[in-house]
């Protein structure tokens, strides 16, 4: 699995988890979805992706290209 796909899966899981927790626990969990969305937008503009750094340190994906930088 590529690093880019791993980041997309991570973002999707975090958003779905946030929505589920907001429904059953507290609406404040929606802030997690807001954080994920803001992080995706800023990484598109700046090229800095914290999730990429974390997943790369965990050994996920290929060592070649970066999904957040062109």
HURA-V597387 format. One record per residue. N is the residue number from 1. RES is the residue in one letter. SS is DSSP state (helix for helix, strand for strand, loop for the rest). OMEGA is omega as a letter, one per 30 degrees, with the letter a starting at -180 (* if undefined). Layout:
n = {N N}
res = {RES RES}
ss = {SS SS}
omega = {OMEGA OMEGA}
This chain:
n = {1 2 3 4 5 6 7 8 9 10 11 12 13 14 15 16 17 18 19 20 21 22 23 24 25 26 27 28 29 30 31 32 33 34 35 36 37 38 39 40 41 42 43 44 45 46 47 48 49 50 51 52 53 54 55 56 57 58 59 60 61 62 63 64 65 66 67 68 69 70}
res = {X X X X X X X X X X X X X X X X X X X X X X X X X X X X X X X X X X X X X X X X X X X X X X X X X X X X X X X X X X X X X X X X X X X X X X}
ss = {loop loop helix helix helix helix helix helix helix helix helix helix helix helix helix helix helix helix helix helix helix helix helix helix loop loop helix helix helix helix helix helix helix helix helix helix helix helix helix helix helix helix helix helix helix helix loop loop loop helix helix helix helix helix helix helix helix loop loop loop loop loop loop loop loop loop loop loop loop loop}
omega = {a l l l l l l l l a l l l l l l l a l l l a a a a a l l l l l l l l a l l l l l a l l a a a l a a l l l a a l l l l a l a a a a l a a l l *}
